[in-house]
Amino acid sequence: MKKLVSVVAMLALVAVSLVSFSTKAHAEESMIGTISKIEVSVDKKSATVVLKDTKTSADVVIVIQDEMTLDKFSDKRIVVGDEIRCKYNVVDGKNVARLFKKTAGC
């Protein structure tokens, strides 16, 4: 009986682990693109950036919420025309940036 309970517990643990890893892997997207438009909100707590994907030439709208990147917009360290490496998660139908930096470094 103890062996059966141990096996069931181990299978449950493996199943939970697989589900959590697979969800994380599918939720994150990555791309390299050139900035074609930057719109900072009035309260300066978020920004919307349009990146032109270098592979597909499609426009991708990214929402920026981290203060470090917002400071780079205000300091003009990141401007329209810069090439950007971006990782983002899709949250409620919006692409929310997790990583947003110049490909050459910043």
OpenMM code with the backbone's topology and positions (N, CA, C; nanometers):
from openmm import Vec3, app, unit

residues = "MET LYS LYS LEU VAL SER VAL VAL ALA MET LEU ALA LEU VAL ALA VAL SER LEU VAL SER PHE SER THR LYS ALA HIS ALA GLU GLU SER MET ILE GLY THR ILE SER LYS ILE GLU VAL SER VAL ASP LYS LYS SER ALA THR VAL VAL LEU LYS ASP THR LYS THR SER ALA ASP VAL VAL ILE VAL ILE GLN ASP GLU MET THR LEU ASP LYS PHE SER ASP LYS ARG ILE VAL VAL GLY ASP GLU ILE ARG CYS LYS TYR ASN VAL VAL ASP GLY LYS ASN VAL ALA ARG LEU PHE LYS LYS THR ALA GLY CYS".split()
positions = [
    Vec3(0.0823, -0.1191, 0.0000),
    Vec3(0.0000, 0.0000, 0.0000),
    Vec3(0.0872, 0.1262, 0.0000),
    Vec3(0.1950, 0.1237, 0.0813),
    Vec3(0.2839, 0.2396, 0.0851),
    Vec3(0.3486, 0.2634, -0.0501),
    Vec3(0.3843, 0.1560, -0.1168),
    Vec3(0.4478, 0.1667, -0.2468),
    Vec3(0.3520, 0.2283, -0.3491),
    Vec3(0.2259, 0.1891, -0.3445),
    Vec3(0.1258, 0.2424, -0.4355),
    Vec3(0.1062, 0.3928, -0.4128),
    Vec3(0.0990, 0.4354, -0.2890),
    Vec3(0.0819, 0.5773, -0.2561),
    Vec3(0.2036, 0.6560, -0.3039),
    Vec3(0.3231, 0.6013, -0.2861),
    Vec3(0.4454, 0.6682, -0.3300),
    Vec3(0.4480, 0.6857, -0.4813),
    Vec3(0.4076, 0.5817, -0.5532),
    Vec3(0.4061, 0.5874, -0.6993),
    Vec3(0.3047, 0.6915, -0.7469),
    Vec3(0.1868, 0.6931, -0.6889),
    Vec3(0.0836, 0.7902, -0.7273),
    Vec3(0.1309, 0.9325, -0.6977),
    Vec3(0.1930, 0.9525, -0.5819),
    Vec3(0.2436, 1.0850, -0.5466),
    Vec3(0.3521, 1.1294, -0.6442),
    Vec3(0.4405, 1.0398, -0.6826),
    Vec3(0.5477, 1.0724, -0.7763),
    Vec3(0.4912, 1.1071, -0.9137),
    Vec3(0.3928, 1.0316, -0.9602),
    Vec3(0.3302, 1.0605, -1.0889),
    Vec3(0.2596, 1.1969, -1.0877),
    Vec3(0.1959, 1.2292, -0.9783),
    Vec3(0.1296, 1.3594, -0.9660),
    Vec3(0.2322, 1.4717, -0.9702),
    Vec3(0.3438, 1.4539, -0.9034),
    Vec3(0.4497, 1.5544, -0.9021),
    Vec3(0.5076, 1.5737, -1.0420),
    Vec3(0.5304, 1.4664, -1.1130),
    Vec3(0.5827, 1.4743, -1.2494),
    Vec3(0.4823, 1.5445, -1.3408),
    Vec3(0.3559, 1.5131, -1.3276),
    Vec3(0.2523, 1.5749, -1.4114),
    Vec3(0.2453, 1.7258, -1.3872),
    Vec3(0.2486, 1.7677, -1.2614),
    Vec3(0.2448, 1.9108, -1.2286),
    Vec3(0.3682, 1.9808, -1.2841),
    Vec3(0.4834, 1.9173, -1.2735),
    Vec3(0.6066, 1.9759, -1.3251),
    Vec3(0.6004, 1.9949, -1.4757),
    Vec3(0.5534, 1.8957, -1.5473),
    Vec3(0.5440, 1.9052, -1.6926),
    Vec3(0.4478, 2.0141, -1.7362),
    Vec3(0.3355, 2.0250, -1.6690),
    Vec3(0.2376, 2.1270, -1.7040),
    Vec3(0.2945, 2.2665, -1.6796),
    Vec3(0.3625, 2.2878, -1.5684),
    Vec3(0.4164, 2.4203, -1.5387),
    Vec3(0.5279, 2.4580, -1.6357),
    Vec3(0.6132, 2.3644, -1.6744),
    Vec3(0.7191, 2.3950, -1.7696),
    Vec3(0.6639, 2.4201, -1.9087),
    Vec3(0.5691, 2.3425, -1.9530),
    Vec3(0.5155, 2.3603, -2.0871),
    Vec3(0.4366, 2.4899, -2.0989),
    Vec3(0.3662, 2.5316, -1.9956),
    Vec3(0.2931, 2.6578, -1.9979),
    Vec3(0.3889, 2.7743, -2.0086),
    Vec3(0.4974, 2.7715, -1.9355),
    Vec3(0.5962, 2.8777, -1.9379),
    Vec3(0.6617, 2.8883, -2.0754),
    Vec3(0.6938, 2.7766, -2.1352),
    Vec3(0.7627, 2.7775, -2.2639),
    Vec3(0.6752, 2.8350, -2.3750),
    Vec3(0.5467, 2.8088, -2.3716),
    Vec3(0.4593, 2.8578, -2.4771),
    Vec3(0.4167, 3.0020, -2.4561),
    Vec3(0.4245, 3.0522, -2.3347),
    Vec3(0.3756, 3.1862, -2.3055),
    Vec3(0.4749, 3.2941, -2.3488),
    Vec3(0.6033, 3.2624, -2.3562),
    Vec3(0.7025, 3.3640, -2.3866),
    Vec3(0.7381, 3.3641, -2.5350),
    Vec3(0.7416, 3.4822, -2.5936),
    Vec3(0.7818, 3.5005, -2.7328),
    Vec3(0.9099, 3.5831, -2.7351),
    Vec3(0.9845, 3.5711, -2.8432),
    Vec3(1.1099, 3.6423, -2.8571),
    Vec3(1.1227, 3.6947, -2.9990),
    Vec3(1.1847, 3.8126, -3.0154),
    Vec3(1.2024, 3.8682, -3.1492),
    Vec3(1.3114, 3.9739, -3.1500),
    Vec3(1.3597, 4.0054, -3.2688),
    Vec3(1.4493, 4.1176, -3.2913),
    Vec3(1.3813, 4.2048, -3.3949),
    Vec3(1.3763, 4.3354, -3.3667),
    Vec3(1.3087, 4.4252, -3.4585),
    Vec3(1.3582, 4.5676, -3.4451),
    Vec3(1.3147, 4.6509, -3.5374),
    Vec3(1.3507, 4.7920, -3.5389),
    Vec3(1.2320, 4.8744, -3.4911),
    Vec3(1.2579, 4.9697, -3.4033),
    Vec3(1.1504, 5.0543, -3.3500),
    Vec3(1.1004, 5.1469, -3.4593),
    Vec3(0.9694, 5.1452, -3.4823),
    Vec3(0.9099, 5.2375, -3.5789),
    Vec3(0.8231, 5.3436, -3.5104),
    Vec3(0.7855, 5.3194, -3.3841),
    Vec3(0.7020, 5.4175, -3.3135),
    Vec3(0.7123, 5.3946, -3.1627),
    Vec3(0.7216, 5.5039, -3.0863),
    Vec3(0.7216, 5.4983, -2.9396),
    Vec3(0.6162, 5.5953, -2.8890),
    Vec3(0.5248, 5.5460, -2.8047),
    Vec3(0.4239, 5.6318, -2.7417),
    Vec3(0.4288, 5.6095, -2.5912),
    Vec3(0.4747, 5.7097, -2.5168),
    Vec3(0.4800, 5.7014, -2.3707),
    Vec3(0.3489, 5.7565, -2.3172),
    Vec3(0.2918, 5.6878, -2.2169),
    Vec3(0.1644, 5.7329, -2.1600),
    Vec3(0.1831, 5.8657, -2.0876),
    Vec3(0.0730, 5.9329, -2.0613),
    Vec3(0.0757, 6.0640, -1.9959),
    Vec3(0.1361, 6.0538, -1.8561),
    Vec3(0.1031, 5.9471, -1.7826),
    Vec3(0.1557, 5.9314, -1.6466),
    Vec3(0.2978, 5.8744, -1.6433),
    Vec3(0.3535, 5.8415, -1.7602),
    Vec3(0.4899, 5.7908, -1.7770),
    Vec3(0.5160, 5.6609, -1.7015),
    Vec3(0.4100, 5.5799, -1.6822),
    Vec3(0.4250, 5.4512, -1.6151),
    Vec3(0.4192, 5.3346, -1.7129),
    Vec3(0.3934, 5.3642, -1.8399),
    Vec3(0.3933, 5.2613, -1.9425),
    Vec3(0.4175, 5.3270, -2.0780),
    Vec3(0.4500, 5.2435, -2.1746),
    Vec3(0.4706, 5.2921, -2.3109),
    Vec3(0.4279, 5.1827, -2.4075),
    Vec3(0.3895, 5.2249, -2.5261),
    Vec3(0.3562, 5.1329, -2.6329),
    Vec3(0.4574, 5.1544, -2.7447),
    Vec3(0.5212, 5.0460, -2.7863),
    Vec3(0.6245, 5.0529, -2.8887),
    Vec3(0.5848, 4.9609, -3.0041),
    Vec3(0.6036, 5.0092, -3.1261),
    Vec3(0.5795, 4.9270, -3.2441),
    Vec3(0.7152, 4.8855, -3.2989),
    Vec3(0.7382, 4.7531, -3.3036),
    Vec3(0.8619, 4.6971, -3.3586),
    Vec3(0.8320, 4.6316, -3.4922),
    Vec3(0.9198, 4.6534, -3.5894),
    Vec3(0.9085, 4.5845, -3.7181),
    Vec3(0.9997, 4.4632, -3.7112),
    Vec3(0.9400, 4.3445, -3.7109),
    Vec3(1.0140, 4.2191, -3.6986),
    Vec3(1.1098, 4.2028, -3.8159),
    Vec3(1.2375, 4.1725, -3.7864),
    Vec3(1.3371, 4.1592, -3.8929),
    Vec3(1.3146, 4.0344, -3.9776),
    Vec3(1.2542, 3.9305, -3.9219),
    Vec3(1.2318, 3.8064, -3.9975),
    Vec3(1.1092, 3.8144, -4.0877),
    Vec3(0.9990, 3.8657, -4.0343),
    Vec3(0.8729, 3.8628, -4.1087),
    Vec3(0.8291, 3.9990, -4.1626),
    Vec3(0.8958, 4.1058, -4.1209),
    Vec3(0.8601, 4.2437, -4.1568),
    Vec3(0.7218, 4.2844, -4.1053),
    Vec3(0.6684, 4.2082, -4.0107),
    Vec3(0.5388, 4.2410, -3.9512),
    Vec3(0.5575, 4.3405, -3.8375),
    Vec3(0.4593, 4.4264, -3.8191),
    Vec3(0.4603, 4.5191, -3.7061),
    Vec3(0.4062, 4.4486, -3.5830),
    Vec3(0.4795, 4.4581, -3.4717),
    Vec3(0.4391, 4.3960, -3.3459),
    Vec3(0.4316, 4.5058, -3.2404),
    Vec3(0.3174, 4.5167, -3.1737),
    Vec3(0.2981, 4.6171, -3.0696),
    Vec3(0.3373, 4.5564, -2.9354),
    Vec3(0.4275, 4.6246, -2.8638),
    Vec3(0.4785, 4.5782, -2.7354),
    Vec3(0.4444, 4.6823, -2.6297),
    Vec3(0.3984, 4.6367, -2.5132),
    Vec3(0.3705, 4.7254, -2.4000),
    Vec3(0.4896, 4.7177, -2.3042),
    Vec3(0.5448, 4.8342, -2.2702),
    Vec3(0.6591, 4.8431, -2.1793),
    Vec3(0.6087, 4.8981, -2.0466),
    Vec3(0.6460, 4.8298, -1.9351),
    Vec3(0.6024, 4.8757, -1.8040),
    Vec3(0.7166, 4.8915, -1.7045),
    Vec3(0.8382, 4.8448, -1.7386),
    Vec3(0.9460, 4.8539, -1.6402),
    Vec3(1.0115, 4.9922, -1.6440),
    Vec3(1.0484, 5.0424, -1.5257),
    Vec3(1.0989, 5.1782, -1.5119),
    Vec3(1.2317, 5.2007, -1.5836),
    Vec3(1.3183, 5.0994, -1.5861),
    Vec3(1.4485, 5.1159, -1.6486),
    Vec3(1.4351, 5.1474, -1.7975),
    Vec3(1.3501, 5.0741, -1.8665),
    Vec3(1.3301, 5.0980, -2.0092),
    Vec3(1.2595, 5.2308, -2.0325),
    Vec3(1.1631, 5.2644, -1.9477),
    Vec3(1.0948, 5.3930, -1.9606),
    Vec3(1.1927, 5.5086, -1.9429),
    Vec3(1.2888, 5.4946, -1.8511),
    Vec3(1.3928, 5.5965, -1.8335),
    Vec3(1.4786, 5.6095, -1.9592),
    Vec3(1.5060, 5.4979, -2.0256),
    Vec3(1.5858, 5.5014, -2.1484),
    Vec3(1.5120, 5.5738, -2.2604),
    Vec3(1.3781, 5.5650, -2.2621),
    Vec3(1.3001, 5.6406, -2.3599),
    Vec3(1.3104, 5.7903, -2.3316),
    Vec3(1.2963, 5.8289, -2.2054),
    Vec3(1.2999, 5.9713, -2.1709),
    Vec3(1.4393, 6.0307, -2.1875),
    Vec3(1.5452, 5.9509, -2.1658),
    Vec3(1.6834, 5.9978, -2.1827),
    Vec3(1.7293, 5.9923, -2.3281),
    Vec3(1.6453, 5.9400, -2.4157),
    Vec3(1.6763, 5.9227, -2.5585),
    Vec3(1.7906, 5.8232, -2.5813),
    Vec3(1.8091, 5.7280, -2.4879),
    Vec3(1.9068, 5.6213, -2.5102),
    Vec3(1.8487, 5.5139, -2.6016),
    Vec3(1.7157, 5.5048, -2.6038),
    Vec3(1.6453, 5.4195, -2.7000),
    Vec3(1.5506, 5.5104, -2.7769),
    Vec3(1.5673, 5.5126, -2.9099),
    Vec3(1.4883, 5.6012, -2.9946),
    Vec3(1.4374, 5.5239, -3.1165),
    Vec3(1.3498, 5.5888, -3.1929),
    Vec3(1.2979, 5.5305, -3.3171),
    Vec3(1.4158, 5.5006, -3.4095),
    Vec3(1.4163, 5.3807, -3.4680),
    Vec3(1.5228, 5.3393, -3.5586),
    Vec3(1.6225, 5.2434, -3.4954),
    Vec3(1.6217, 5.2312, -3.3610),
    Vec3(1.7131, 5.1390, -3.2929),
    Vec3(1.6685, 4.9946, -3.3136),
    Vec3(1.7671, 4.9036, -3.3248),
    Vec3(1.7364, 4.7619, -3.3336),
    Vec3(1.7283, 4.7053, -3.1922),
    Vec3(1.6203, 4.6330, -3.1623),
    Vec3(1.5883, 4.5887, -3.0264),
    Vec3(1.5732, 4.4374, -3.0215),
    Vec3(1.6234, 4.3798, -2.9128),
    Vec3(1.5966, 4.2388, -2.8799),
    Vec3(1.4878, 4.2427, -2.7732),
    Vec3(1.3791, 4.1711, -2.7982),
    Vec3(1.2639, 4.1775, -2.7094),
    Vec3(1.2124, 4.0378, -2.6769),
    Vec3(1.1855, 4.0144, -2.5503),
    Vec3(1.1140, 3.8945, -2.5063),
    Vec3(0.9885, 3.9448, -2.4374),
    Vec3(0.8763, 3.8816, -2.4687),
    Vec3(0.7503, 3.9287, -2.4131),
    Vec3(0.6566, 3.8127, -2.3864),
    Vec3(0.5628, 3.8395, -2.2973),
    Vec3(0.4562, 3.7444, -2.2654),
    Vec3(0.3251, 3.8031, -2.3150),
    Vec3(0.2367, 3.7188, -2.3624),
    Vec3(0.1045, 3.7628, -2.4053),
    Vec3(0.0127, 3.7562, -2.2838),
    Vec3(-0.0339, 3.8742, -2.2396),
    Vec3(-0.1198, 3.8850, -2.1225),
    Vec3(-0.2461, 3.9593, -2.1640),
    Vec3(-0.3594, 3.8937, -2.1539),
    Vec3(-0.4888, 3.9528, -2.1916),
    Vec3(-0.4863, 4.0083, -2.3341),
    Vec3(-0.4212, 3.9389, -2.4242),
    Vec3(-0.4172, 3.9805, -2.5632),
    Vec3(-0.3152, 4.0885, -2.5951),
    Vec3(-0.2378, 4.1332, -2.4958),
    Vec3(-0.1355, 4.2357, -2.5171),
    Vec3(0.0019, 4.1731, -2.5001),
    Vec3(0.0981, 4.2199, -2.5791),
    Vec3(0.2355, 4.1729, -2.5697),
    Vec3(0.3098, 4.2583, -2.4671),
    Vec3(0.3308, 4.2043, -2.3476),
    Vec3(0.3944, 4.2783, -2.2379),
    Vec3(0.5411, 4.2377, -2.2313),
    Vec3(0.6299, 4.3364, -2.2439),
    Vec3(0.7739, 4.3103, -2.2495),
    Vec3(0.8264, 4.2571, -2.1179),
    Vec3(0.9129, 4.1565, -2.1299),
    Vec3(0.9859, 4.1029, -2.0161),
    Vec3(1.1320, 4.1457, -2.0271),
    Vec3(1.1819, 4.1579, -2.1502),
    Vec3(1.3176, 4.2028, -2.1797),
    Vec3(1.3089, 4.2935, -2.3014),
    Vec3(1.3728, 4.4100, -2.2937),
    Vec3(1.3680, 4.5059, -2.4040),
    Vec3(1.4984, 4.5826, -2.4021),
    Vec3(1.5908, 4.5478, -2.4946),
    Vec3(1.7193, 4.6170, -2.4968),
    Vec3(1.7750, 4.6205, -2.6371),
    Vec3(1.8692, 4.7121, -2.6599),
    Vec3(1.9345, 4.7217, -2.7892),
    Vec3(2.0140, 4.5958, -2.8165),
    Vec3(2.0206, 4.5556, -2.9424),
    Vec3(2.0956, 4.4356, -2.9761),
    Vec3(2.2448, 4.4573, -2.9573),
    Vec3(2.2917, 4.5802, -2.9732),
    Vec3(2.4345, 4.6102, -2.9571),
    Vec3(2.4688, 4.6352, -2.8113),
    Vec3(2.3717, 4.6322, -2.7233),
    Vec3(2.3933, 4.6605, -2.5808),
    Vec3(2.3503, 4.8021, -2.5502),
    Vec3(2.3258, 4.8259, -2.4233),
    Vec3(2.2783, 4.9590, -2.3860),
    Vec3(2.3263, 4.9914, -2.2468),
] * unit.nanometer
topology = app.Topology()
chain = topology.addChain("A")
for resn in residues:
    res = topology.addResidue(resn, chain)
    for name in ("N", "CA", "C"):
        topology.addAtom(name, app.Element.getBySymbol(name[0]), res)
